[in-house]
Amino acid sequence: MTSQTEKTRIIQEFVPGKQVTIAHIIAKPNRDICERIGVDNKGAVGIMTITPGEGSIIAADAASKSSAIKVEFVDRFTGGLVFSGEVSAVESALINAMRALTDILGFASSQITRS
């Protein structure tokens, strides 16, 4: 008798619209986490997830023009954005990226969170 292994299938889809689903600051990240995600430990890491994904390009531009951060990763397909720098710079960059998306482009926003 053979047993069947059930496979869980996950279907991921984005609802049409403009939104920031994650806007988070990791203050003083653990060195191990930084190594695993390929980020130099500079004091803080900012993370955003944006739909549609092309919004991550606009957010990266706004963030990098507003303070001394390093854009670590931008993915126009998934909408992922990661940047690093000093805590105050990352916070300022995240606020300004959010403003650019919400005030100028009319994106729905999420709360900026911090850990």
Backbone bond lengths (Angstrom), bond angles and torsions (degrees), N, CA, C in turn:
res aa  C-N    CA-C-N  psi(-1)  N-CA   C-N-CA  omega(-1)  CA-C   N-CA-C  phi
1 M - - - 1.441 - - 1.525 108.36 -
2 T 1.313 117.06 127.28 1.454 121.54 178.86 1.518 109.60 -97.44
3 S 1.291 114.84 142.48 1.463 118.84 178.72 1.529 108.92 -101.21
4 Q 1.279 115.24 143.58 1.455 120.65 178.60 1.518 108.34 -95.78
5 T 1.288 114.78 133.58 1.450 120.18 176.87 1.522 108.08 -94.32
6 E 1.306 115.65 123.26 1.453 119.27 178.43 1.512 109.51 -79.03
7 K 1.305 115.24 136.26 1.461 120.90 177.32 1.516 108.44 -111.64
8 T 1.282 114.26 133.92 1.450 119.46 175.89 1.516 107.96 -88.67
9 R 1.290 115.53 127.89 1.457 120.47 178.31 1.520 108.15 -110.15
10 I 1.304 114.77 133.70 1.454 120.40 179.43 1.521 107.50 -114.58
11 I 1.303 114.83 126.22 1.453 120.17 176.43 1.513 106.62 -108.50
12 Q 1.322 115.12 122.46 1.448 120.27 -178.23 1.515 108.24 -110.50
13 E 1.315 115.96 126.27 1.447 118.49 178.37 1.516 108.88 -140.97
14 F 1.296 114.73 151.40 1.444 120.75 178.51 1.520 108.81 -105.27
15 V 1.298 115.87 138.01 1.448 121.01 176.38 1.528 106.83 -81.19
16 P 1.330 116.23 134.37 1.469 117.48 179.23 1.522 110.34 -55.40
17 G 1.287 115.93 135.77 1.452 121.09 -179.28 1.509 109.66 151.96
18 K 1.293 115.18 176.45 1.456 120.84 -178.64 1.518 107.51 -119.88
19 Q 1.335 116.12 115.87 1.455 118.70 -178.25 1.516 112.42 -153.73
20 V 1.314 114.05 151.88 1.467 122.22 170.12 1.518 104.80 -102.75
21 T 1.333 116.67 117.47 1.462 119.24 -177.00 1.525 112.77 -95.61
22 I 1.324 117.21 -27.36 1.470 121.09 176.32 1.521 108.18 -137.50
23 A 1.318 115.66 133.63 1.461 123.42 172.52 1.525 105.48 -142.69
24 H 1.320 116.69 100.32 1.462 120.27 -170.26 1.527 111.44 -135.45
25 I 1.320 114.68 143.61 1.467 122.16 175.47 1.520 107.85 -112.84
26 I 1.326 116.31 126.75 1.457 121.05 171.44 1.524 105.94 -103.81
27 A 1.317 116.10 104.10 1.459 121.16 179.55 1.522 109.22 -83.44
28 K 1.301 116.05 135.11 1.462 122.54 179.43 1.523 112.46 50.15
29 P 1.335 116.99 60.52 1.465 119.33 -178.47 1.524 112.08 -66.10
30 N 1.307 115.01 150.95 1.453 122.27 176.58 1.530 109.04 -61.86
31 R 1.311 117.47 138.00 1.466 122.51 -178.71 1.529 111.60 -56.08
32 D 1.327 117.05 -37.77 1.462 121.58 179.96 1.528 111.09 -63.27
33 I 1.326 116.90 -40.62 1.463 120.84 177.59 1.520 109.76 -63.58
34 C 1.314 116.63 -45.02 1.470 120.46 179.00 1.526 111.47 -58.99
35 E 1.309 117.08 -43.57 1.464 120.49 178.89 1.519 111.28 -62.58
36 R 1.315 116.63 -41.62 1.472 120.51 -177.38 1.524 112.92 -68.28
37 I 1.332 117.12 -31.24 1.462 118.54 178.91 1.525 112.24 -98.55
38 G 1.332 116.52 1.45 1.464 120.88 175.11 1.516 114.55 75.61
39 V 1.336 116.61 36.89 1.458 122.07 -178.21 1.524 108.94 -118.44
40 D 1.333 116.23 135.14 1.461 119.53 172.34 1.521 107.70 -70.57
41 N 1.317 116.83 136.13 1.462 120.67 -179.10 1.525 108.94 -74.05
42 K 1.323 116.42 104.54 1.458 120.89 -177.32 1.518 113.05 -115.63
43 G 1.286 117.67 6.46 1.448 119.79 -179.88 1.507 112.78 121.78
44 A 1.343 117.65 -38.70 1.466 120.08 -179.49 1.521 110.34 -158.44
45 V 1.325 113.99 157.46 1.459 122.35 175.72 1.520 107.40 -127.78
46 G 1.324 116.50 131.71 1.459 122.36 175.54 1.516 108.98 -105.07
47 I 1.330 116.48 136.77 1.460 121.71 -177.88 1.524 108.39 -129.88
48 M 1.335 116.09 132.91 1.459 121.22 174.94 1.520 109.45 -135.08
49 T 1.316 115.87 146.83 1.458 122.35 169.74 1.519 106.57 -126.73
50 I 1.330 115.17 127.21 1.456 121.61 -169.91 1.525 110.02 -131.64
51 T 1.341 115.83 138.61 1.457 121.68 175.78 1.525 108.13 -124.22
52 P 1.311 120.82 129.40 1.455 127.61 -1.56 1.523 110.97 -71.51
53 G 1.316 114.99 158.54 1.454 121.75 -173.70 1.513 115.36 -56.16
54 E 1.319 117.28 -30.26 1.466 120.40 179.69 1.524 111.94 -62.23
55 G 1.330 116.69 -21.04 1.458 120.49 176.77 1.516 112.30 -62.08
56 S 1.331 117.16 -23.76 1.469 120.30 178.57 1.525 111.22 -65.04
57 I 1.309 117.55 -29.52 1.471 121.07 177.63 1.525 109.48 -67.91
58 I 1.323 116.43 -45.10 1.459 121.43 179.30 1.526 110.25 -64.82
59 A 1.332 116.77 -42.75 1.468 120.82 178.98 1.524 110.78 -63.57
60 A 1.336 117.81 -40.99 1.469 121.31 178.78 1.519 110.58 -62.38
61 D 1.323 116.38 -41.13 1.467 120.80 178.82 1.525 110.74 -63.34
62 A 1.333 116.54 -48.34 1.463 120.51 -179.89 1.523 111.54 -62.94
63 A 1.329 116.88 -42.37 1.466 121.25 -179.61 1.519 111.14 -63.57
64 S 1.330 116.48 -45.20 1.470 119.79 -175.85 1.524 112.54 -71.65
65 K 1.322 117.58 -25.56 1.468 120.75 178.22 1.523 112.13 -81.76
66 S 1.325 117.70 -16.49 1.458 120.23 -173.57 1.525 114.16 -93.46
67 S 1.319 117.76 -24.33 1.465 119.51 -179.27 1.524 110.51 -161.50
68 A 1.328 114.28 171.90 1.471 121.39 -176.03 1.523 110.76 -80.57
69 I 1.328 115.49 80.91 1.463 121.15 177.10 1.518 108.30 -120.83
70 K 1.315 115.53 165.41 1.454 121.56 174.33 1.523 107.54 -114.14
71 V 1.329 116.36 121.46 1.462 119.99 176.23 1.521 106.33 -75.61
72 E 1.323 115.93 116.81 1.460 122.08 -175.84 1.528 112.25 -91.55
73 F 1.349 116.19 -33.46 1.461 119.88 -173.55 1.519 109.44 -158.86
74 V 1.331 116.42 132.30 1.459 122.66 173.11 1.516 106.88 -135.06
75 D 1.326 117.12 128.78 1.455 120.37 177.79 1.524 109.09 -126.80
76 R 1.311 116.66 106.32 1.465 120.52 -177.22 1.516 112.67 -72.38
77 F 1.318 117.69 -11.84 1.459 120.70 179.06 1.531 111.75 -87.34
78 T 1.338 117.15 -41.55 1.464 120.41 -179.51 1.526 112.91 -98.93
79 G 1.322 116.89 -14.98 1.456 120.44 -178.79 1.504 113.86 82.47
80 G 1.329 117.22 15.14 1.460 120.96 -179.71 1.517 111.68 -82.08
81 L 1.325 116.14 139.32 1.458 122.90 177.19 1.520 108.29 -140.32
82 V 1.335 116.45 129.33 1.464 122.27 177.10 1.520 107.35 -131.86
83 F 1.330 116.37 132.11 1.464 120.60 174.87 1.521 109.31 -140.49
84 S 1.327 115.57 161.96 1.462 119.55 -175.86 1.515 110.27 -138.46
85 G 1.327 115.11 164.16 1.455 122.26 178.55 1.514 109.43 161.44
86 E 1.317 114.98 -166.09 1.462 119.61 175.13 1.530 108.87 -66.55
87 V 1.305 117.25 153.67 1.463 121.77 -175.02 1.529 111.30 -53.82
88 S 1.324 117.88 -48.48 1.470 120.58 -177.94 1.529 111.74 -64.78
89 A 1.323 117.17 -36.30 1.468 120.93 178.98 1.524 111.02 -68.59
90 V 1.328 117.03 -41.99 1.466 120.97 179.15 1.529 109.73 -65.71
91 E 1.313 117.44 -41.91 1.461 120.12 178.62 1.527 111.18 -62.59
92 S 1.323 116.71 -45.72 1.461 120.99 178.27 1.528 111.49 -62.37
93 A 1.331 116.97 -42.59 1.462 121.29 179.21 1.517 111.40 -63.09
94 L 1.320 116.95 -41.50 1.461 121.09 179.89 1.529 111.10 -65.92
95 I 1.311 116.79 -42.89 1.467 121.52 177.94 1.525 110.32 -61.68
96 N 1.323 117.36 -45.42 1.462 120.62 -178.30 1.523 112.62 -70.80
97 A 1.323 117.80 -34.95 1.466 120.48 175.22 1.529 109.17 -64.52
98 M 1.320 116.59 -42.64 1.460 121.17 179.09 1.523 110.51 -63.23
99 R 1.327 116.99 -42.54 1.469 120.89 178.21 1.523 111.56 -60.95
100 A 1.319 116.26 -43.93 1.469 119.99 179.80 1.523 110.48 -60.02
101 L 1.314 116.24 -43.32 1.468 119.66 -178.48 1.528 112.17 -71.41
102 T 1.322 117.46 -43.26 1.470 119.87 -174.46 1.527 112.25 -82.78
103 D 1.323 117.93 -48.84 1.466 121.00 -174.57 1.523 113.03 -76.01
104 I 1.307 117.18 -39.56 1.463 120.48 -176.60 1.529 111.77 -88.44
105 L 1.337 116.34 -43.96 1.463 120.17 -173.38 1.522 114.92 -102.72
106 G 1.318 117.84 -5.91 1.452 121.12 176.06 1.521 115.61 74.92
107 F 1.323 117.09 27.43 1.468 120.97 177.34 1.521 109.53 -72.81
108 A 1.325 116.53 148.11 1.460 121.25 169.44 1.528 106.48 -77.28
109 S 1.311 116.72 140.72 1.461 119.07 -175.40 1.517 112.03 -110.70
110 S 1.312 114.01 164.36 1.454 121.08 170.57 1.525 106.43 -113.08
111 Q 1.296 115.67 168.02 1.464 120.30 177.02 1.522 108.74 -70.95
112 I 1.322 116.61 140.88 1.461 120.66 173.15 1.522 107.04 -78.38
113 T 1.323 115.59 122.31 1.459 120.59 -178.61 1.520 109.65 -111.62
114 R 1.331 115.04 167.54 1.470 120.03 -174.93 1.529 109.95 -149.43
115 S 1.318 115.35 140.71 1.457 119.61 173.89 1.509 109.87 -136.87
